[in-house]
Amino acid sequence: MTMIAVCTGGIIGGVEEDALPETCCRATIWVGFGQAAYLGPSLKLDAHSGSVDCFAYGVDAPFTLRTGGTGERRVRGALIPARTTHQVIADGRMLFLYFEPGLADTADDRIRTATGLLRSDPGQSAARVAAAIGLSTSRFLHLFPLSTGTSFRRCRLWVRMRHVAAAVSRGADLTRASAEAGFVSPSHFSDSFHAMFGLTASALLATARLVVS
């Protein structure tokens, strides 16, 4: 059963803040090794299912979180596990923190090695990565979500998205960046991005500043 941890507090620094309008400020996206973040307007996201764990926080006010498992709740913050279909309905600014799987706290050294291989080349297949760490493909696909909380396919998709962000930050357009990251077509990338984040990449980049480290 998917568990979503929530917090309902509505005060930041001892002062309760009113929600700011959607157009109050430009958004910023930070993408780094092992994590990413978004701070800005809520963007009226569609329902989506992330590839990695996400912490969502209503900077100016609580927000409504809709999920298939728990229905609709009014919360200030929530930790949303990977592969959980949900929708965030908010006014004012939102903070989203994304945590990439397979970091130093992964118990299985083989899976830690696998995620390192995947980060260096997101085009690799499960069979190729499994062979590199001495596992059968079926065993590898069984162990991967136990250690990381997400599937190999979802993790590979996340890494590809990170590669797209890095290429865009260097001046590439989305078509070129997505092809270099392993997406078979622009529509494949667009559909995957929308399913993962609840909006299109072009819509996000039109309103946000991208910072990649």
N, CA, C and O of each residue as an XYZ file, in Angstrom:
852
protein
N       0.841     -1.199      0.000
C       0.000      0.000      0.000
C       0.875      1.246      0.000
O       1.835      1.324      0.766
N       0.561      2.206     -0.835
C       1.322      3.452     -0.903
C       0.985      4.341      0.282
O      -0.189      4.584      0.561
N       2.001      4.828      0.979
C       1.809      5.703      2.117
C       2.323      7.096      1.763
O       3.450      7.242      1.289
N       1.505      8.111      1.992
C       1.889      9.490      1.752
C       1.957     10.209      3.088
O       0.944     10.352      3.774
N       3.149     10.660      3.459
C       3.306     11.409      4.696
C       2.931     12.862      4.443
O       3.376     13.459      3.463
N       2.112     13.434      5.325
C       1.667     14.809      5.129
C       1.906     15.627      6.376
O       1.997     15.090      7.480
N       2.009     16.938      6.191
C       2.023     17.874      7.311
C       0.992     18.948      7.022
O       0.768     19.316      5.869
N       0.365     19.450      8.086
C      -0.743     20.381      7.909
C      -0.472     21.759      8.477
O      -1.348     22.623      8.427
N       0.728     21.993      9.020
C       1.031     23.299      9.587
C       0.973     24.402      8.557
O       1.330     24.191      7.398
N       0.523     25.588      8.971
C       0.367     26.680      8.027
C       1.159     27.915      8.354
O       0.802     29.008      7.915
N       2.234     27.775      9.118
C       3.001     28.946      9.544
C       4.455     28.763      9.160
O       5.031     27.707      9.422
N       5.055     29.755      8.553
C       6.464     29.741      8.204
C       7.164     30.836      8.997
O       6.813     32.012      8.896
N       8.154     30.439      9.785
C       8.915     31.423     10.545
C       8.058     32.208     11.523
O       8.373     33.351     11.851
N       6.960     31.589     11.997
C       6.121     32.219     12.990
C       5.081     33.162     12.415
O       4.295     33.739     13.166
N       5.057     33.334     11.087
C       4.109     34.249     10.471
C       3.307     33.501      9.421
O       3.887     32.899      8.517
N       1.996     33.527      9.522
C       1.172     32.882      8.522
C       1.062     33.805      7.316
O       0.710     34.977      7.455
N       1.366     33.271      6.125
C       1.425     34.078      4.922
C       0.197     33.855      4.055
O      -0.363     32.760      4.026
N      -0.215     34.896      3.353
C      -1.289     34.778      2.378
C      -0.720     34.272      1.066
O       0.445     34.512      0.749
N      -1.547     33.571      0.307
C      -1.115     33.059     -0.993
C      -0.847     34.217     -1.940
O      -1.558     35.221     -1.937
N       0.192     34.058     -2.750
C       0.535     35.036     -3.761
C      -0.041     34.598     -5.101
O      -0.227     33.401     -5.322
N      -0.326     35.527     -5.991
C      -0.902     35.150     -7.276
C       0.069     34.348     -8.118
O       1.281     34.404     -7.907
N      -0.479     33.578     -9.101
C       0.331     32.723     -9.956
C       1.408     33.494    -10.701
O       2.462     32.931    -10.999
N       1.182     34.742    -11.006
C       2.125     35.519    -11.814
C       3.060     36.382    -10.977
O       3.704     37.289    -11.505
N       3.141     36.105     -9.658
C       3.878     37.006     -8.780
C       5.389     36.941     -9.003
O       6.081     37.931     -8.765
N       5.907     35.823     -9.445
C       7.347     35.693     -9.551
C       7.689     34.599    -10.551
O       6.878     33.714    -10.824
N       8.914     34.671    -11.098
C       9.348     33.647    -12.034
C       9.823     32.423    -11.269
O      10.442     32.542    -10.212
N       9.534     31.257    -11.804
C       9.929     30.015    -11.162
C      11.402     29.725    -11.405
O      12.003     30.243    -12.347
N      11.975     28.892    -10.546
C      13.340     28.429    -10.712
C      13.368     26.917    -10.561
O      12.726     26.361     -9.669
N      14.122     26.250    -11.445
C      14.340     24.810    -11.369
C      15.823     24.588    -11.115
O      16.672     25.090    -11.852
N      16.127     23.833    -10.065
C      17.509     23.443     -9.790
C      17.656     21.951    -10.061
O      16.844     21.154     -9.593
N      18.666     21.575    -10.800
C      18.929     20.164    -11.080
C      20.380     19.880    -10.742
O      21.290     20.507    -11.284
N      20.590     18.926     -9.838
C      21.939     18.558     -9.444
C      22.073     17.059     -9.345
O      21.135     16.322     -9.650
N      23.236     16.606     -8.917
C      23.466     15.172     -8.792
C      22.640     14.613     -7.636
O      22.848     14.989     -6.483
N      21.711     13.722     -7.945
C      20.930     13.058     -6.905
C      19.667     13.758     -6.485
O      18.885     13.191     -5.721
N      19.432     14.973     -6.954
C      18.239     15.681     -6.517
C      17.903     16.816     -7.475
O      18.727     17.249     -8.281
N      16.674     17.278     -7.359
C      16.211     18.411     -8.155
C      15.154     19.143     -7.348
O      14.574     18.585     -6.417
N      14.908     20.401     -7.711
C      13.919     21.190     -6.980
C      13.247     22.181     -7.914
O      13.815     22.611     -8.918
N      12.022     22.528     -7.551
C      11.270     23.564     -8.260
C      10.673     24.496     -7.222
O      10.115     24.040     -6.224
N      10.786     25.799     -7.447
C      10.155     26.802     -6.594
C       9.499     27.832     -7.486
O      10.165     28.484     -8.291
N       8.186     27.981     -7.344
C       7.480     28.945     -8.169
C       5.988     28.718     -8.131
O       5.492     27.984     -7.275
N       5.258     29.342     -9.052
C       3.804     29.175     -9.118
C       3.418     27.715     -9.298
O       4.210     26.913     -9.791
N       2.200     27.374     -8.898
C       1.769     25.977     -8.900
C       1.566     25.407    -10.295
O       1.637     24.190    -10.471
N       1.313     26.260    -11.305
C       1.265     25.860    -12.709
C       0.068     25.012    -13.110
O       0.031     24.529    -14.241
N      -0.924     24.808    -12.223
C      -2.142     24.079    -12.590
C      -1.824     22.711    -13.181
O      -2.204     22.412    -14.314
N      -1.133     21.894    -12.419
C      -0.660     20.607    -12.903
C      -1.795     19.610    -13.101
O      -2.759     19.585    -12.336
N      -1.663     18.794    -14.135
C      -2.562     17.664    -14.321
C      -2.128     16.527    -13.397
O      -1.045     16.573    -12.814
N      -2.972     15.516    -13.270
C      -2.596     14.333    -12.503
C      -1.373     13.691    -13.153
O      -1.275     13.629    -14.378
N      -0.438     13.211    -12.323
C       0.782     12.617    -12.851
C       1.364     11.634    -11.846
O       0.913     11.555    -10.704
N       2.353     10.899    -12.279
C       2.992      9.887    -11.439
C       4.498     10.025    -11.584
O       5.042      9.759    -12.656
N       5.177     10.436    -10.523
C       6.606     10.689    -10.587
C       7.430      9.416    -10.593
O       6.981      8.365    -10.135
N       8.639      9.525    -11.117
C       9.553      8.385    -11.143
C      10.368      8.270     -9.869
O      10.938      7.214     -9.596
N      10.434      9.339     -9.084
C      11.194      9.347     -7.841
C      10.332      9.972     -6.744
O       9.302     10.583     -7.027
N      10.761      9.812     -5.494
C      10.043     10.421     -4.379
C      10.060     11.941     -4.511
O      11.049     12.527     -4.951
N       8.955     12.568     -4.126
C       8.841     14.023     -4.216
C       8.237     14.575     -2.934
O       7.224     14.073     -2.447
N       8.865     15.609     -2.391
C       8.280     16.341     -1.273
C       7.664     17.625     -1.817
O       8.358     18.444     -2.419
N       6.368     17.800     -1.607
C       5.646     18.984     -2.072
C       5.285     19.851     -0.876
O       4.812     19.350      0.144
N       5.510     21.163     -1.008
C       5.231     22.085      0.105
C       4.578     23.351     -0.419
O       5.057     23.958     -1.377
N       3.488     23.742      0.212
C       2.818     24.984     -0.134
C       3.496     26.152      0.558
O       3.321     26.346      1.761
N       4.270     26.935     -0.189
C       5.057     28.017      0.407
C       4.159     29.093      0.998
O       4.420     29.586      2.096
N       3.107     29.460      0.281
C       2.240     30.547      0.724
C       1.000     30.083      1.468
O       0.445     30.834      2.271
N       0.562     28.871      1.218
C      -0.685     28.390      1.812
C      -0.785     26.887      1.621
O      -0.084     26.332      0.776
N      -1.636     26.215      2.381
C      -1.875     24.786      2.131
C      -2.401     24.555      0.717
O      -2.893     25.474      0.063
N      -2.288     23.325      0.267
C      -2.766     22.958     -1.063
C      -3.607     21.688     -0.964
O      -3.577     20.989      0.048
N      -4.345     21.403     -2.010
C      -5.151     20.185     -2.069
C      -4.367     19.107     -2.798
O      -3.861     19.331     -3.898
N      -4.269     17.934     -2.177
C      -3.586     16.793     -2.775
C      -4.610     15.707     -3.070
O      -5.283     15.211     -2.166
N      -4.720     15.345     -4.337
C      -5.622     14.279     -4.756
C      -4.814     13.039     -5.124
O      -3.864     13.120     -5.902
N      -5.190     11.902     -4.569
C      -4.574     10.626     -4.923
C      -5.663      9.576     -5.029
O      -6.748      9.723     -4.467
N      -5.358      8.526     -5.752
C      -6.331      7.454     -5.883
C      -6.524      6.680     -4.598
O      -7.610      6.161     -4.339
N      -5.453      6.595     -3.773
C      -5.536      5.787     -2.570
C      -6.179      6.482     -1.386
O      -6.918      5.850     -0.631
N      -5.911      7.784     -1.206
C      -6.402      8.498     -0.026
C      -7.449      9.549     -0.347
O      -7.923     10.236      0.558
N      -7.819      9.690     -1.602
C      -8.817     10.677     -1.972
C      -8.245     12.073     -2.012
O      -7.176     12.288     -2.584
N      -8.942     13.034     -1.412
C      -8.545     14.439     -1.461
C      -8.297     14.954     -0.053
O      -9.125     14.778      0.841
N      -7.130     15.603      0.137
C      -6.775     16.137      1.453
C      -6.202     17.528      1.284
O      -5.556     17.835      0.282
N      -6.446     18.366      2.280
C      -5.882     19.709      2.330
C      -4.670     19.653      3.242
O      -4.802     19.365      4.431
N      -3.475     19.927      2.692
C      -2.244     19.751      3.457
C      -1.305     20.922      3.200
O      -1.470     21.677      2.242
N      -0.318     21.054      4.078
C       0.729     22.056      3.856
C       1.922     21.434      3.138
O       2.581     22.079      2.321
N       2.187     20.161      3.461
C       3.287     19.474      2.816
C       3.014     17.994      2.743
O       2.241     17.463      3.540
N       3.641     17.316      1.793
C       3.445     15.879      1.648
C       4.648     15.250      0.970
O       5.202     15.802      0.019
N       5.048     14.077      1.475
C       6.076     13.282      0.820
C       5.361     12.246     -0.036
O       4.694     11.352      0.484
N       5.506     12.372     -1.348
C       4.766     11.548     -2.294
C       5.714     10.509     -2.879
O       6.663     10.866     -3.577
N       5.473      9.230     -2.603
C       6.387      8.191     -3.105
C       6.378      8.098     -4.626
O       5.410      8.480     -5.283
N       7.469      7.585     -5.166
C       7.552      7.336     -6.603
C       6.409      6.438     -7.051
O       5.939      5.592     -6.291
N       5.967      6.626     -8.286
C       4.949      5.801     -8.929
C       3.572      5.952     -8.277
O       2.736      5.054     -8.372
N       3.344      7.077     -7.624
C       2.041      7.353     -7.022
C       1.316      8.396     -7.862
O       1.783      9.530     -7.973
N       0.194      8.033     -8.449
C      -0.568      8.988     -9.245
C      -1.226     10.004     -8.320
O      -1.915      9.632     -7.370
N      -1.013     11.287     -8.602
C      -1.531     12.325     -7.725
C      -1.718     13.617     -8.510
O      -1.231     13.759     -9.632
N      -2.430     14.552     -7.898
C      -2.597     15.882     -8.477
C      -2.501     16.915     -7.368
O      -3.131     16.775     -6.320
N      -1.714     17.946     -7.604
C      -1.557     19.052     -6.666
C      -2.385     20.229     -7.179
O      -2.206     20.683     -8.310
N      -3.287     20.712     -6.338
C      -4.147     21.842     -6.692
C      -3.838     22.958     -5.701
O      -4.110     22.832     -4.507
N      -3.267     24.051     -6.203
C      -2.769     25.077     -5.296
C      -2.883     26.461     -5.909
O      -2.981     26.620     -7.126
N      -2.868     27.450     -5.041
C      -2.711     28.851     -5.418
C      -1.416     29.338     -4.770
O      -1.038     28.876     -3.694
N      -0.752     30.262     -5.428
C       0.493     30.747     -4.865
C       1.659     29.827     -5.189
O       1.568     28.985     -6.082
N       2.749     29.993     -4.461
C       3.981     29.280     -4.788
C       4.013     27.878     -4.188
O       3.484     27.627     -3.105
N       4.661     26.964     -4.939
C       4.896     25.602     -4.476
C       6.392     25.309     -4.517
O       7.124     25.827     -5.361
N       6.819     24.473     -3.593
C       8.172     23.940     -3.593
C       8.082     22.435     -3.793
O       7.397     21.743     -3.040
N       8.774     21.927     -4.810
C       8.846     20.494     -5.049
C      10.308     20.066     -4.960
O      11.165     20.627     -5.643
N      10.590     19.078     -4.122
C      11.927     18.521     -3.989
C      11.891     17.071     -4.466
O      11.064     16.285     -4.002
N      12.773     16.718     -5.378
C      12.814     15.375     -5.953
C      14.100     14.686     -5.518
O      15.183     15.267     -5.587
N      13.966     13.426     -5.066
C      15.098     12.697     -4.518
C      15.393     11.482     -5.393
O      14.591     10.551     -5.474
N      16.539     11.504     -6.039
C      16.911     10.435     -6.946
C      17.263      9.169     -6.170
O      17.951      9.251     -5.152
N      16.807      7.995     -6.626
C      17.099      6.747     -5.916
C      18.525      6.277     -6.133
O      19.237      6.755     -7.017
N      18.921      5.320     -5.291
C      20.213      4.683     -5.484
C      21.391      5.468     -4.964
O      22.498      5.324     -5.482
N      21.187      6.303     -3.946
C      22.282      7.087     -3.381
C      23.055      6.267     -2.344
O      22.916      5.045     -2.292
N      23.845      6.917     -1.541
C      24.767      6.211     -0.647
C      24.065      5.323      0.369
O      24.678      4.388      0.884
N      22.790      5.589      0.677
C      22.111      4.785      1.686
C      21.506      3.508      1.120
O      20.845      2.776      1.855
N      21.708      3.218     -0.154
C      21.229      1.972     -0.729
C      22.039      0.817     -0.153
O      23.268      0.817     -0.233
N      21.350     -0.175      0.430
C      22.033     -1.243      1.142
C      22.804     -2.171      0.208
O      23.872     -2.659      0.577
N      22.294     -2.420     -0.975
C      22.886     -3.382     -1.888
C      23.939     -2.706     -2.772
O      23.607     -1.855     -3.598
N      25.196     -3.082     -2.598
C      26.275     -2.475     -3.383
C      26.081     -2.679     -4.873
O      26.453     -1.819     -5.671
N      25.499     -3.812     -5.258
C      25.297     -4.080     -6.677
C      24.319     -3.091     -7.294
O      24.511     -2.650     -8.427
N      23.271     -2.742     -6.554
C      22.285     -1.783     -7.069
C      22.879     -0.386     -7.088
O      22.576      0.408     -7.978
N      23.730     -0.080     -6.104
C      24.410      1.219     -6.113
C      25.305      1.333     -7.351
O      25.360      2.382     -7.992
N      25.990      0.262     -7.672
C      26.815      0.256     -8.884
C      25.944      0.404    -10.121
O      26.303      1.112    -11.062
N      24.799     -0.266    -10.114
C      23.890     -0.206    -11.266
C      23.397      1.210    -11.501
O      23.343      1.660    -12.646
N      23.037      1.920    -10.443
C      22.555      3.286    -10.628
C      23.672      4.198    -11.117
O      23.422      5.151    -11.855
N      24.914      3.906    -10.702
C      26.038      4.673    -11.216
C      26.231      4.459    -12.709
O      26.508      5.406    -13.446
N      26.086      3.212    -13.156
C      26.186      2.911    -14.580
C      25.081      3.609    -15.356
O      25.299      4.124    -16.453
N      23.899      3.617    -14.771
C      22.756      4.242    -15.438
C      22.939      5.747    -15.541
O      22.582      6.344    -16.557
N      23.479      6.361    -14.521
C      23.707      7.806    -14.560
C      24.711      8.178    -15.650
O      24.582      9.224    -16.286
N      25.700      7.332    -15.861
C      26.718      7.644    -16.868
C      26.204      7.410    -18.282
O      26.674      8.045    -19.227
N      25.242      6.502    -18.433
C      24.689      6.210    -19.756
C      23.230      5.801    -19.617
O      22.947      4.620    -19.418
N      22.291      6.744    -19.716
C      20.876      6.429    -19.516
C      20.256      5.624    -20.648
O      19.079      5.270    -20.583
N      21.030      5.331    -21.682
C      20.506      4.523    -22.771
C      20.660      3.028    -22.541
O      20.204      2.234    -23.364
N      21.289      2.624    -21.446
C      21.553      1.218    -21.200
C      20.272      0.448    -20.894
O      19.349      0.973    -20.271
N      20.233     -0.797    -21.341
C      19.097     -1.672    -21.069
C      19.263     -2.343    -19.720
O      20.362     -2.377    -19.166
N      18.167     -2.879    -19.191
C      18.226     -3.605    -17.927
C      19.135     -4.824    -18.050
O      19.883     -5.141    -17.125
N      19.069     -5.508    -19.192
C      19.890     -6.704    -19.388
C      21.377     -6.348    -19.352
O      22.179     -7.085    -18.777
N      21.737     -5.240    -19.954
C      23.146     -4.837    -20.000
C      23.643     -4.450    -18.612
O      24.747     -4.831    -18.224
N      22.849     -3.704    -17.865
C      23.255     -3.299    -16.517
C      23.324     -4.517    -15.603
O      24.252     -4.644    -14.803
N      22.344     -5.415    -15.718
C      22.335     -6.624    -14.893
C      23.586     -7.463    -15.134
O      24.200     -7.961    -14.190
N      23.956     -7.617    -16.405
C      25.149     -8.400    -16.729
C      26.406     -7.757    -16.148
O      27.319     -8.456    -15.709
N      26.449     -6.443    -16.146
C      27.631     -5.734    -15.648
C      27.838     -5.931    -14.152
O      28.967     -5.835    -13.670
N      26.762     -6.206    -13.406
C      26.893     -6.398    -11.955
C      26.722     -7.859    -11.558
O      26.629     -8.181    -10.373
N      26.680     -8.741    -12.552
C      26.666    -10.164    -12.271
C      25.342    -10.749    -11.849
O      25.309    -11.719    -11.093
N      24.244    -10.179    -12.322
C      22.919    -10.695    -11.991
C      22.158    -11.044    -13.261
O      22.424    -10.490    -14.327
N      21.221    -11.955    -13.141
C      20.300    -12.186    -14.246
C      19.374    -10.986    -14.353
O      19.189    -10.253    -13.381
N      18.797    -10.782    -15.519
C      17.905     -9.633    -15.703
C      16.709     -9.707    -14.776
O      16.315     -8.698    -14.191
N      16.122    -10.901    -14.633
C      14.941    -11.035    -13.775
C      15.273    -10.752    -12.317
O      14.495    -10.100    -11.620
N      16.431    -11.239    -11.844
C      16.829    -10.988    -10.460
C      17.113     -9.509    -10.247
O      16.735     -8.935     -9.226
N      17.774     -8.906    -11.208
C      18.077     -7.486    -11.114
C      16.801     -6.648    -11.051
O      16.703     -5.743    -10.222
N      15.836     -6.932    -11.903
C      14.587     -6.174    -11.921
C      13.772     -6.392    -10.650
O      12.955     -5.548    -10.282
N      13.991     -7.519     -9.983
C      13.330     -7.772     -8.698
C      13.991     -6.982     -7.573
O      13.306     -6.414     -6.722
N      15.326     -6.948     -7.570
C      16.057     -6.286     -6.489
C      16.026     -4.768     -6.590
O      16.042     -4.076     -5.572
N      15.982     -4.250     -7.804
C      16.110     -2.807     -7.986
C      15.063     -2.009     -7.203
O      15.450     -1.112     -6.454
N      13.766     -2.283     -7.332
C      12.790     -1.482     -6.569
C      12.859     -1.715     -5.065
O      12.485     -0.836     -4.289
N      13.331     -2.883     -4.643
C      13.468     -3.136     -3.211
C      14.510     -2.223     -2.591
O      14.385     -1.832     -1.430
N      15.540     -1.880     -3.359
C      16.628     -1.038     -2.857
C      16.404      0.449     -3.086
O      16.888      1.277     -2.314
N      15.670      0.795     -4.147
C      15.561      2.203     -4.533
C      14.165      2.798     -4.354
O      14.025      4.020     -4.300
N      13.130      1.960     -4.263
C      11.768      2.471     -4.134
C      11.105      2.779     -5.459
O       9.960      3.230     -5.486
N      11.804      2.544     -6.559
C      11.223      2.763     -7.876
C      11.742      1.688     -8.818
O      12.704      0.991     -8.494
N      11.124      1.548     -9.962
C      11.533      0.512    -10.904
C      12.748      0.972    -11.714
O      13.058      2.162    -11.772
N      13.429      0.005    -12.337
C      14.556      0.355    -13.197
C      14.092      1.269    -14.329
O      14.759      2.255    -14.642
N      12.959      0.951    -14.941
C      12.463      1.758    -16.058
C      12.190      3.182    -15.606
O      12.536      4.128    -16.313
N      11.574      3.353    -14.438
C      11.279      4.703    -13.950
C      12.560      5.444    -13.588
O      12.676      6.644    -13.837
N      13.520      4.736    -13.003
C      14.785      5.385    -12.654
C      15.511      5.828    -13.917
O      16.049      6.934    -13.972
N      15.528      4.967    -14.929
C      16.176      5.325    -16.189
C      15.499      6.530    -16.830
O      16.166      7.386    -17.411
N      14.169      6.596    -16.724
C      13.435      7.738    -17.257
C      13.822      9.020    -16.533
O      13.995     10.063    -17.164
N      13.959      8.948    -15.209
C      14.364     10.118    -14.431
C      15.761     10.585    -14.849
O      15.987     11.780    -15.043
N      16.698      9.639    -14.986
C      18.061      9.998    -15.375
C      18.072     10.632    -16.762
O      18.828     11.572    -17.010
N      17.242     10.126    -17.661
C      17.151     10.724    -18.988
C      16.642     12.159    -18.910
O      17.126     13.035    -19.627
N      15.669     12.396    -18.041
C      15.159     13.757    -17.872
C      16.262     14.682    -17.356
O      16.361     15.838    -17.766
N      17.085     14.156    -16.454
C      18.179     14.976    -15.923
C      19.195     15.295    -17.012
O      19.747     16.395    -17.051
N      19.439     14.341    -17.888
C      20.351     14.583    -19.007
C      19.779     15.632    -19.961
O      20.521     16.454    -20.498
N      18.465     15.607    -20.171
C      17.825     16.633    -21.005
C      18.028     18.006    -20.388
O      18.376     18.958    -21.087
N      17.812     18.114    -19.078
C      17.978     19.399    -18.400
C      19.399     19.915    -18.554
O      19.606     21.104    -18.797
N      20.381     19.027    -18.414
C      21.774     19.451    -18.541
C      22.069     19.953    -19.953
O      22.761     20.956    -20.132
N      21.542     19.252    -20.950
C      21.778     19.663    -22.339
C      21.109     20.997    -22.651
O      21.693     21.845    -23.326
N      19.883     21.184    -22.162
C      19.171     22.446    -22.374
C      19.925     23.597    -21.714
O      20.008     24.690    -22.273
N      20.469     23.351    -20.535
C      21.221     24.408    -19.844
C      22.479     24.815    -20.617
O      22.999     25.916    -20.437
N      22.965     23.904    -21.487
C      24.141     24.218    -22.305
C      23.764     24.822    -23.655
O      24.637     25.115    -24.471
N      22.460     25.009    -23.891
C      22.019     25.676    -25.100
C      21.318     24.806    -26.120
O      20.877     25.319    -27.149
N      21.195     23.500    -25.878
C      20.514     22.620    -26.823
C      19.009     22.856    -26.764
O      18.478     23.238    -25.721
N      18.317     22.628    -27.889
C      16.865     22.691    -27.847
C      16.316     21.353    -27.351
O      17.060     20.379    -27.238
N      15.017     21.304    -27.054
C      14.440     20.100    -26.465
C      14.513     18.903    -27.399
O      14.715     17.779    -26.940
N      14.354     19.120    -28.693
C      14.399     18.006    -29.640
C      15.762     17.322    -29.618
O      15.855     16.099    -29.514
N      16.808     18.121    -29.717
C      18.163     17.560    -29.699
C      18.489     16.957    -28.342
O      19.050     15.865    -28.263
N      18.140     17.665    -27.276
C      18.468     17.190    -25.930
C      17.779     15.875    -25.615
O      18.389     14.978    -25.033
N      16.521     15.752    -25.991
C      15.787     14.514    -25.687
C      16.313     13.345    -26.512
O      16.363     12.220    -26.015
N      16.706     13.589    -27.763
C      17.267     12.522    -28.593
C      18.584     12.036    -28.011
O      18.837     10.831    -27.976
N      19.426     12.954    -27.555
C      20.716     12.573    -26.987
C      20.547     11.802    -25.679
O      21.407     11.004    -25.308
N      19.439     12.042    -24.984
C      19.193     11.363    -23.713
C      18.569      9.987    -23.894
O      18.433      9.244    -22.922
N      18.185      9.630    -25.122
C      17.659      8.292    -25.369
C      16.189      8.201    -25.683
O      15.668      7.097    -25.838
N      15.492      9.327    -25.784
C      14.086      9.294    -26.166
C      13.988      9.061    -27.672
O      14.731      9.662    -28.449
N      13.070      8.187    -28.079
C      13.036      7.767    -29.486
C      12.444      8.828    -30.403
O      12.673      8.792    -31.612
N      11.686      9.772    -29.851
C      11.085     10.820    -30.669
C      10.698     11.987    -29.773
O      10.613     11.816    -28.556
N      10.458     13.184    -30.345
C       9.988     14.310    -29.535
C       8.671     14.018    -28.822
O       8.466     14.461    -27.692
N       7.772     13.271    -29.480
C       6.489     12.955    -28.841
C       6.682     11.998    -27.669
O       5.974     12.094    -26.667
N       7.637     11.075    -27.788
C       7.947     10.174    -26.674
C       8.420     10.974    -25.467
O       7.977     10.738    -24.343
N       9.314     11.914    -25.704
C       9.785     12.767    -24.610
C       8.649     13.599    -24.026
O       8.494     13.671    -22.807
N       7.847     14.234    -24.899
C       6.768     15.103    -24.433
C       5.753     14.333    -23.596
O       5.333     14.791    -22.533
N       5.364     13.162    -24.084
C       4.384     12.352    -23.352
C       4.951     11.879    -22.017
O       4.250     11.878    -21.005
N       6.214     11.480    -22.019
C       6.847     11.009    -20.786
C       6.970     12.132    -19.767
O       6.730     11.919    -18.579
N       7.338     13.315    -20.215
C       7.476     14.460    -19.315
C       6.136     14.818    -18.694
O       6.046     15.046    -17.488
N       5.087     14.867    -19.521
C       3.759     15.206    -19.010
C       3.279     14.171    -18.004
O       2.703     14.529    -16.977
N       3.507     12.887    -18.287
C       3.083     11.835    -17.372
C       3.830     11.902    -16.046
O       3.288     11.529    -15.005
N       5.083     12.380    -16.081
C       5.901     12.431    -14.877
C       5.668     13.683    -14.045
O       5.717     13.624    -12.816
N       5.411     14.835    -14.706
C       5.332     16.099    -13.984
C       3.981     16.815    -14.078
O       3.757     17.770    -13.334
N       3.082     16.394    -14.954
C       1.766     17.006    -15.019
C       1.648     18.209    -15.926
O       0.631     18.902    -15.891
N       2.661     18.483    -16.741
C       2.633     19.558    -17.731
C       3.703     19.265    -18.764
O       4.499     18.344    -18.585
N       3.734     20.032    -19.837
C       4.750     19.816    -20.856
C       6.042     20.524    -20.485
O       6.043     21.492    -19.725
N       7.146     20.022    -21.038
C       8.444     20.646    -20.776
C       8.489     22.063    -21.319
O       9.048     22.954    -20.679
N       7.907     22.281    -22.492
C       7.935     23.622    -23.080
C       7.156     24.613    -22.224
O       7.561     25.768    -22.086
N       6.038     24.169    -21.646
C       5.252     25.050    -20.776
C       6.043     25.389    -19.517
O       6.005     26.527    -19.049
N       6.752     24.420    -18.972
C       7.544     24.675    -17.776
C       8.703     25.633    -18.058
O       8.922     26.589    -17.314
N       9.439     25.371    -19.133
C      10.599     26.200    -19.441
C      10.224     27.604    -19.852
O      11.045     28.516    -19.759
N       8.972     27.798    -20.315
C       8.521     29.140    -20.690
C       8.342     30.033    -19.462
O       8.327     31.258    -19.581
N       8.207     29.422    -18.287
C       7.944     30.207    -17.088
C       9.035     30.078    -16.030
O       8.965     30.734    -14.991
N      10.050     29.237    -16.281
C      11.017     28.951    -15.222
C      12.448     29.161    -15.688
O      12.771     28.994    -16.865
N      13.287     29.527    -14.748
C      14.737     29.632    -14.971
C      15.360     28.309    -14.573
O      15.077     27.791    -13.493
N      16.210     27.753    -15.436
C      16.822     26.444    -15.210
C      18.255     26.606    -14.727
O      19.061     27.278    -15.370
N      18.570     25.988    -13.590
C      19.923     26.012    -13.028
C      20.396     24.582    -12.868
O      19.790     23.814    -12.120
N      21.460     24.209    -13.550
C      21.993     22.848    -13.484
C      23.403     22.890    -12.934
O      24.236     23.665    -13.405
N      23.674     22.060    -11.941
C      25.013     22.012    -11.331
C      25.621     20.634    -11.489
O      26.743     20.398    -11.041
